[in-house]
Amino acid sequence: MSSFAAYLLGYLILITGIALGAWYLHIPPRWIVVGVLILTGAGIASGVARTRQKDPS
């Protein structure tokens, strides 16, 4: 498993936990979806930034 896949898997578990907690707090589903989309985009962007190979000089 690549480090990028492991990073995204961990982030997916985090997003699932936050969304489930929001559901239990009776936050409207529309806002849960908005939050999940924002966190997914942030997770992909940070995963690419952290696992990207440095360009040789």
trRosetta pair geometry for C-beta under 8 A, 3 or more apart (Angstrom, degrees):
i j d omega theta_ij theta_ji phi_ij phi_ji
1 5 5.0 -118 -172 83 89 126
1 6 5.4 102 131 -56 119 94
1 9 8.0 -17 -177 -9 140 143
2 5 4.8 96 57 6 80 100
2 6 7.1 -147 95 -3 43 87
2 51 7.4 91 150 -179 101 144
3 6 5.6 -54 -146 40 36 112
3 7 6.1 42 152 -24 67 105
3 51 4.8 178 98 -124 107 120
4 7 5.6 -53 -147 34 30 114
4 8 6.4 25 156 -14 64 107
4 47 5.5 95 -149 164 77 108
4 48 7.3 39 -129 -89 119 48
4 51 4.3 -170 -74 92 81 163
5 8 5.9 -56 -146 40 31 107
5 9 6.2 36 154 -23 65 106
6 9 5.6 -50 -145 34 31 114
6 10 6.5 30 156 -16 62 105
7 10 6.0 -59 -154 38 28 109
7 11 6.3 24 151 -16 64 110
7 43 7.9 168 140 -178 90 88
7 47 4.4 153 112 -126 131 100
7 50 6.5 161 -122 77 157 128
7 51 6.1 -140 -3 -40 148 129
8 11 5.4 -55 -143 41 34 112
8 12 6.1 41 154 -25 67 103
8 43 6.4 105 -124 149 67 115
8 44 7.2 34 -107 -93 110 63
8 47 5.4 25 -63 -109 82 164
9 12 5.6 -51 -147 32 29 113
9 13 6.7 31 153 -18 62 102
10 13 5.7 -52 -152 33 33 111
10 14 6.5 35 149 -18 64 105
11 14 5.4 -52 -150 36 36 115
11 15 6.3 36 152 -19 68 104
11 39 7.7 -178 175 157 100 95
11 43 3.8 133 165 -143 151 130
11 46 8.0 150 -94 69 146 113
11 47 6.8 -97 -10 -59 149 119
12 15 5.7 -51 -144 37 32 110
12 16 6.3 35 154 -21 64 105
12 43 7.6 129 -55 161 57 165
13 16 5.7 -53 -148 35 30 113
13 17 6.5 30 154 -18 63 106
14 17 5.9 -58 -152 35 30 110
14 18 6.5 25 154 -15 65 107
14 39 7.8 -140 107 174 101 134
15 18 5.8 -56 -147 38 32 109
15 19 6.1 30 156 -18 67 109
15 36 5.9 93 180 -134 116 77
15 39 4.9 160 -108 114 108 135
15 40 6.5 50 -113 -68 162 73
15 43 7.0 -71 -46 -37 126 148
16 19 5.8 -56 -144 39 28 109
16 20 6.2 29 157 -19 64 108
17 20 5.8 -54 -144 37 29 110
17 21 6.3 30 156 -18 63 107
18 21 5.7 -56 -150 38 30 112
18 22 6.4 32 152 -19 65 105
18 35 7.1 -124 128 141 120 128
18 39 7.0 147 64 -70 148 170
19 22 5.6 -53 -148 36 32 112
19 23 6.4 37 151 -23 64 103
19 32 5.4 91 -145 -171 85 107
19 35 7.1 170 -92 91 80 114
19 36 5.5 28 -84 -78 128 111
20 23 5.5 -50 -149 32 33 114
20 24 6.6 30 153 -16 64 104
21 24 5.8 -55 -149 38 33 109
21 25 6.4 26 153 -14 65 109
22 25 5.6 -61 -148 42 33 109
22 27 4.3 -51 -180 38 91 134
22 31 7.5 -135 177 103 136 96
22 32 4.9 162 107 -104 135 99
22 35 6.8 146 -57 53 168 155
23 26 7.7 37 174 -74 34 27
23 27 7.1 -77 -78 46 27 85
23 29 7.7 34 -108 -94 87 76
23 32 6.3 42 -66 -102 77 155
27 31 5.4 -94 161 78 106 121
27 32 5.8 128 99 -57 110 92
28 31 5.1 83 70 10 86 101
28 32 7.3 -152 100 -7 44 88
29 32 5.2 -52 -145 35 41 116
29 33 6.3 43 157 -21 71 101
30 33 6.0 -56 -155 34 28 109
30 34 6.6 28 148 -18 63 106
31 34 5.3 -46 -145 35 39 115
31 35 6.3 41 154 -19 66 104
32 35 5.8 -56 -150 38 30 111
32 36 6.3 32 152 -20 65 106
33 36 5.6 -53 -145 36 32 112
33 37 6.4 32 156 -19 65 105
34 37 5.9 -57 -151 36 29 110
34 38 6.4 26 154 -16 64 108
35 38 5.8 -56 -147 38 31 110
35 39 6.1 25 158 -13 67 110
36 39 5.9 -58 -143 43 28 107
36 40 6.1 32 156 -24 64 108
37 40 5.7 -53 -144 34 28 113
37 41 6.5 28 158 -16 62 105
38 41 6.0 -58 -153 37 29 109
38 42 6.3 25 153 -15 65 110
39 42 5.5 -55 -143 41 34 112
39 43 6.0 38 155 -24 66 106
40 43 5.7 -53 -146 35 29 113
40 44 6.5 27 156 -17 63 104
41 44 6.0 -54 -147 35 30 107
41 45 6.3 26 157 -15 64 110
42 45 5.8 -57 -144 41 30 110
42 46 6.1 20 161 -10 66 111
43 46 6.1 -59 -140 44 26 102
43 47 5.9 29 159 -22 64 111
44 47 5.7 -56 -142 37 27 113
44 48 6.4 27 159 -18 63 105
45 48 6.1 -55 -150 35 27 108
45 49 6.4 23 154 -16 62 110
46 49 5.5 -54 -144 40 35 113
46 50 6.0 27 160 -15 69 110
47 50 6.1 -60 -140 41 27 103
47 51 6.0 -8 172 9 65 117
48 51 6.7 -74 -133 51 20 88
48 52 5.8 41 166 -53 63 106
49 52 6.2 -38 -138 3 20 117
